[in-house]
Amino acid sequence: MQEHISVYTSDFIYNAGIIGLIRLLETAGTKENADYETDNNELMVSKNFLINTDLAQAYINAHIAKFAQGSAYTRLLEDDIEKINMFTDKYAKEETKELKKKLDDSYTKLLGPSGLTRASYITACDILKSKNIGIDLKSECKNIKDIKDYQKKYQELLKLKVKLQNDICKETFLMKDIMYSRINSIWSGRAFLNKANAKKNVKEIYYKDFVEPVIKYLKKIPQEKKSSKHCIVCDAVLSKPIDISFLNDSADDMSRKKSAFWDYKPDAHLCPICAFIYSLAPLGFTAMQRDMVFVNNNTNIKTLLEISNSVEAITQLKVNDEDNKNIWYRIWNNIVQQILKEKFTAQNNIQVIVREKDKERYDFNVISKDVLAVLQNSMKYIKNIGAISIQLYPPDYFNVQDAVLRNILKRNNQYGLINRILRYSLQENKQVGFLYNVLMIQQKIIGGNNVKSVKVNMYIIRILYYEGQKLRGFLMTDRGGSAETDNKLRGFVFQLLNALQVGDDNRFWQLILKTYAGYGLAVPREFINGFANDDAFQQLGYAYILGLKSNPRDIENMKEQIEGDK
């Protein structure tokens, strides 16, 4: 390959930037092994390509290609206007108050400050003026809003849509969306994300802050001042360093803050190449609703790209609302399958990093060999949980699958989650049969790779679940199933939960013995296994409670499973 620069995998944001650079290269029409090559953790890029390509425009094109589909611009001009079209046609045939309200509400939303007159679009109009394109969104939206006839109103809306879909307008509005919903999740305060540059040309300001320094650096054009500072990533000697503080959560703003920790001489500087790569990091992340996810591996760039493309493909699938609630499961499952395919060794820990937009923080999850084994063995049960969201803490909904996965990745047990959901079920009188799958996942966590012990433990768990079902059947059928009996059963479950939550096995066994003795029943002998250790106590205790809380119609199914285990 001709004269080139080499970059190597480093921290997760830099690695995301390397994937972003490859995506920029692909968008610009380059050819692998001609303009760039990868070799394990090294990416080589032609200097000639970097010098002679319009990198600023390639940056814009790559971001639009990746993020346009999920942007507000696309939603407003396609989905929202299509909905108005549908309501308009219906209203023309049947002028009902209900349809009129839907139309008015749709226009208010589309033309209001959360729609086409949002602040970022107004500044976009200022940018367009510098390109001799005059669009006064506030005025045009007000004029449309004032029209009373819905047919004329819609026709004027279509005219505005045509204006906004002009190539230059489309690029400008899309970049406004992308920079504030995706790019600023990773970096901010520089180029077009510096507040002082909000009304400036996006391409020009990006070129000035990120591309021009790269060109000068590659051409070895003398800089204004000399220094002996080194790039914190590649150790290159710098004449005009760039500080790293534009990356979110990476370092203090070194233009404002000084610290005795580094003797008042901050050294977190970047060379132009590394700064440029960091600016591409959003292209390496995958958008998931408002959040961004990146799967990190320092050993192989091709594997990084394959996993990233695979996760990206899942998020692009058109799915129904029910499947969309399962997006976390589908993404984790895909990540695990890809990792298994690559046959990673125990030394190759994989980071799954989520940039949480609402909390403005990174959430780190490490998949090591043992965690991977649990995930692999638990995927059936994770899938069985389904797309369940409950209001543990109203008004917010709580996704059970997501919580289970996070517990696995953070090496937390599932007992606290099971306890909280069972308490919720008692308060709201809800069936929570899916928790049996959560308990099976916890058993996989405890059981590890010892297949024999796993089978024995599952057998005992199923028996105690079945015993719980039998006691419930006895109380609700043989004892008449009165409201008083139901309340007693709920109280019994609540006391057992309290004992399990604090690990009070004495209290738990006292409650069991008292209840069975009170009804003249024999205590299931399998309870003796609960004395082995705290995990055994927790597993068998929750198995029994889940049986007490189960649907009576499931008792035959559990009986069949037990027979199959023998």
N, C-alpha and C positions, 0 to 999 in steps of 0.2 A: 504494500500500500504506500501511496505517496506520503510526503512529510505530514505528520499528524501530531495531535496532542493525546495524551493518555490520562484518563481519570479512573480512580479506583474506588470500590465500595468503602463506605465510612459509616457515619451515623445514619439513623433511619430517614431523616429529612433529606440528607444528601443522596441517599440511595433512591428515594422517591424522585429527586431531581434528575438522577441518571436515567430512570425510566421515563421521566418527562422529556429529557433530551432526545431519547430514542423516538418518542412519539412525535416530537417536533421534526426530527429528521425524516420520519415516515411521511408526515403531512407535507413536507417540502419536496417529496418525491425522490429522496435519495435511495441508493441501492446498497444493501448490506454487502460487505466485502469489497466495496468500491469506495464509497464515501465514509463508511464506518465499519468497524469489526468489534466483536466481543470475544473475550478469552477468559473464562472463569470470572474473576472479579475485576477485570480490566475492560474499559471501553475506549477504543481508539477512534478518533474523529479527524477527518482531513482538515488541515489548517486552511487549505484553499477553499473548501466549502464554507467554513465559518467566516472567512474574510469576504467572500464574494456573494454570499446569500443575504437576502433581506431578512435578517433574523428577527427584527421587530415585527414584521408582517407575519413571518412564520409562527412567532409566538402567539399572535392574535388568532391566526387560522387554526392552530392546534387546540387552543382553548375553546374556540367556538365548535370545532368538530367534536370535542369530547363532552362539553357541558351544555350545548344549545338546547338539546331535547328536554332537559329538566329545568330550563330557565323560566323566569316569570314572563319574559317576552313571548316565548312560545306558548305558554299557557294562556296568556291574555289574548293574543291574536288568533289562536287556533281554538282552544277549548272553550274559552269564555264567549267569544264571538259566535261560535257554532251553537252554543247553548241559547244565546239571544236570538239567533236565526230560527231555531226550533220553536221557541216561545212566540216569536213574531208570527210565524206561519199558523200556529194553533190559535193565536188571538184573532187573526184575520177571519178564522172560521167560527170562532166562538168567543165573544167578548165577555169573559167572566171576570169577576173581581179577583179571583185567585190568580189567573194568568196575568192580569194587569199588575198585581203586586209582585209576581215573580219577575216580570219585565222591568219594573221600576227598581227593584232590589238589584237585579243583574247590572243595569246601567249605572246605578249608584256605586256599586263595587268596581266595575270596569273603569269608570271615568273619574273615580275618586283618588284620594292620596295613597291608597294601598294598591291602586291600579295604574292607569296610564299617566296620572299626574303625580306620581311619587317623586320625591326629591331628586333621586339619581337620574330620572328621565328628564327633569327640567334642566339639570346641568348638562345632560347630553344634548339638549337643544342648543345650548350655548356653544358647545363644541361644533355642532353642525353648522352654526352660523359662520364659524371661521372657515368652513368648507363651502360657503355660499349656498347652503341649503337652509331655507327659512321655514321652520316649523314651530308654531307657538302652541304647544300642547294644552296649556291651561285655557287659552282662548278657544281652541277648536273643540275641546271636550265640553266647555261650558255651552257653546253653541249647539252641540248635539244634545246635551242634557235639556236645553230649553225647548226643543222641538216637541210638540204634543202628539203629532201623528206618528204612530209607531212604524209605519212603512217608510215614510220619509226619514225618520230618525235612523232606521237601519241602513238606508241607502247612504246617508251621510257618514255613518260609521264605517261602511265599506270603503268609501273614498279615503277616509283617514287611514284605514288599514293598508291600502295600496301605497300611500305616502310612506308609511312606516316600514314597508317591506322593500323599499329602495335599498340597493346593495349597501350603500354607505350608511344609511340609517340603520339597517339591520345589524351591521357590524358594530356600530356605535352603541346601540341600545343593548345588544347582547353582551358586549364587553362590560357595560355598566352593571348588568345583572351578575355576570360571572365574577367580576372583581369584588363585589360586595357579598356574594353568597358562597364563593368557593376560594378564590385566591386569598382573601383577607383572613381566612381560617388558618392559613399557614404563615403568611408574612404580611406586613403592613408598614405604614410610615415612610415609604420610599416610592419614587416614580409616581404612577397614577394613584397610589394609595396614600400619598402625602396630601393632607387636607388642602394645602395651598395650591395643589395641582388639579383640584376636582374639575375645573372648567377647561383644562388644557387637553390638547390632542393626545390621546392614549398612546398611539404609536410613537409619536415624537418624544414624549417624556420617557417612555420605556427605553427607547433607543439611547437617549442621552445618559440615563442612569445605569443601564446594564449592558447594552450592546457596544456603544462607542468605546468604553474602557476595554472590552474584549478585543476589538479591532486594533486599538493602539498597542495593547499588550502583545498581541501576536505579531504585529509589524515592528515591534520593538521601537516604537516612537518615544523619544525622550520625554519624560514627565517633568512637571514644573518643579518638583522638589525631590530631594533624595532622602532615603531613610533605610534603616537596616531591619525593618520589621519583617516578620515571616507570616505566611498564610497559615492559619491554624489547622487547615485541612491537608494541604499538599506540601507545606513547608517552603513554598517558593519565596524568594527574597522580593520584597515589595518596595517600589518607589512611591506609589500612591495607594496606600491600603484602604480597603472598604471595611467599616466595622460591621459586625454580625448582628447587631441589635435590631435589624429590620425583621429578623425571624421571630415569630411569636414564641414567648416562653424560652428563649435561648440564652439571653444575656441582658444585663442592664443596658439602658441607653447610655453609651459611653460618652456621648457629647454633653450629658448632663450630670452623670453620677461618677464619682470616683470612690475607690475603696482601698482601705489599708491592706486588704487581703492580697492585692496584687501590687502593693507598694506604690499606689497611686499611678501605676503605669499599665493600663489595660492592654492585654495582648491578644484579644479575641478579634483578629483581623482576617480579612479574606482577600485573595487575589481576584482579579476581574473574572477569571474563568469559573472559580468556585462560587462566586456571588451569582453569576449568570445561571449556574446549575441549580443553586438553591432557589432562584426565582422560578424555576421550572417545576419545583416540587409538587404544586397542586395537580399537575398533569399525571403524576405518579400515583396519586390517591384516587380512590373510587368513591363517588358520591353515593351516600345512602340516606335518602330523605335529606335532612339538614346536616347530617354528620358526614365525615370523610374517613375512609378506612385504608390502611396500607399494611401489606404483609411483608415483613422485612427478613432478609437472609443475606448475610455478608459474604457468602462463599461463591455465589454463582449468579451473574447478571441475567443469563438466559432463564434461569429458574424464577428469578424475581419477576421478569417480564411475563412468563407463562402463567404464573399464579395471578398476577395483576390482570392480565387479559381475560383469564378464566372468571375471576370475580366480577370484572367489568361486564362480561357477557351475561351473567346471571341478572345483574341489575337492569340490563337493557331489555330483558324479556317482558313482553306484555302479559300481565297476569291479572286475574280477578282480585277483588278486594280481599277475599279470604286468603289467597295465596300471598298477597302483598304483606299481610300480617306475619307471614312466615319467612320474611326476607332474611332475618338474622340466621335462622336455621339453615336456609338454603346456602347462604354465603359461608357459614362455618363448615357445613358439610363439604362444600366444594374445596375449601382451603385444606381440610383434612385429607380428602381424596387426592389432591394434588401433591401434598407432602408425602403421603404413602407411596404415590407413584414414583417420586424421586428417591425413595429409600434413604432418607436422611439418617445419619448416625446419631448416637447419643450426644455428641459434641455440637451438633447443629441445632441449637435452640432457635425456634422461629418466633419472632415478635409479631403480634397482631396489634397494630396501633390504631385507635379510633380518636379522631379529633372531634370532640363534642362541641357543636356550635353553640348551643344554649349555655353550656357551662364554661365555654372558652378554656378548655383544658384538653390534654392528651390522656387517654386511658390506655395503659399498657397491659397486654396479656402475653405471657410467654408460653409457647407450646413446646415442651420438652418431650423426650421419648416416653416417659411414664404418663404424662398428660395426654399425649397423642393416643396411647393405648386405651386409656379410659374413654376418650372421645370416640375412637373407632368402635369399641365394644358397646357404647351407649347410644349410638346414632338411632337405632331402632326405637328406643324408648323416648329419645328426644323428639323424634318425629311423631310418636304416638301422643305426645302431650298436645300437639296441634296448635292452632293459632288462638291461644287463650289469653285474654287480657282481663284482669279483674281490678276492681276498685278497692284495693287494700287501704289506700289513703285518699278518699274522695277529695276533690273531683278527678284526680289524676288516675289514669289506668296503668296497670302494672303488668308487663308482659312476662309470663311464666317461663317460656322457653329461653328468653334472653337472660333471666335471672339464673336459671339452671346452668346455662353455658358459662356465664361469668363465674359462678361458683367453681365449676370444674377448672377453668383456666387460672383462677386465683388460688386453687388448692383449698377452697373452703368446703366444709361438708354441707349437706343439703338439709340438715335437721332444723335449723332455724327457719328456713323457707317453708318447710312442711308445717312447722308449728304455727307460723303466722297465717298461712292459708287455711289451716284447720280452724283456727279461732275465727277467722273471717267467715267460714262456712257455718259455724255455730251461730254467729250473730245475724247473718243474712239468710240462714236456712237454705244453703246452697249445696248441691251435690258437687263433690270434688274428686271424682273417681280417677282423674288424670294423675293424682298424687301417687298412685301406685307405681306409675312409671318413674316418678322422681325418686321413690324409694329404691326401685331397681337400679337406677343410676348410682345412688349412694352405695348400693351393694357392690357394684362394679368398682367403685372407688376403693372400697375396703378390700375386695377380693383380689384385686390385681390380676396376675396372670396364672394363679393357681386354679386351674379348671376344676379339679376335684373338690376343693374347699368351696368354690363358688356354687357348685351344684348342690352341695349339702346345705349351705346357707340359704339358698333360694328355696329349697324344699321346706326348711323350717319356717322361713318367712311366709311362704304360702299357707302352711298349716295354721299359723297364728292369725293370719288374715282371715282364713276360713273359720277359725274359732270365734273371731270377732263377729263374723257374719251369722254364725249359729246363735250366739247370745242375742244378737239383735233380733233374729227371727223368733227366738223363744219369747223375748219380751214383747215384741210387737204383734205376735200371732197367738201364742199360747196364753199370754197374759192379757189379751184383749186389745192391745194397741191403743189404749186411751191417751188423751192429751196429757194426763198426769204421768203415765208411764214414759211418754216421749220426753217430757221435761226432766224426769229422773235420769233417763239415758243421756240427755244432753249435759246434765250436771255431772254425771259419771265421767263422760268424755272430757269435760272441762277440767276436772280434778286430775285426771290422768295426764293431760297436757301440761298442767302446772308442774307435776312431778317430773315429767320428762324434760321440761325446759330447764330446770335447775339441777337435773341429774340426781334427783332424790329417789334412788331405787327402793329404799325401805318404804317410803310413802306409797310408791306405785304398787308394790307387792301387797301391802296392807289393804289397799283399795280393791285389788283383784280378789284376794282371799275373802274379804268381807262380803263382796258382791256375790261370788259363787256360793259361799256358805249360806248366805241369806236366801238363796233360791234352791238350796239343796242340790247343787250341781257340783260335779267333780272339776277341779282346776286342771286345765290342759297341762300335761306333763312337759310339753315342749317349752313351757315358760322357764324351766330350769336352765336352758341354754342362755338365758338372759343374764345369768350370774357370771358368765365367763369374763366379760370386760365391759367397759362403758359403751363401746360401739355396738356390741351385741345387745346390750340393754336398750339402746336407742333404736336400733333397727327393729328388734322384735316388738318393742313397745309401740312404735309408730305403725308397724304392720297390723298389730291387733286393733289399734284405734281406727285405722283406715277400713278394716273389716266392719267395725261397729258403725262406721259412717257410710258404708257402701249401699248400693242399690240391691235389695233382696233378690232381684232377678238375676244377679251375677253369681249367685251362690253355686249353681250347677256348673258354670264355666270354671270357677276356681276348683271345684271338686275334681273336674276332668284334668286340670293342670297338675293337681297333686297326684292323681293316679298315674299320669304320664311320667312324673318324676321318680316314681318308685323303681 
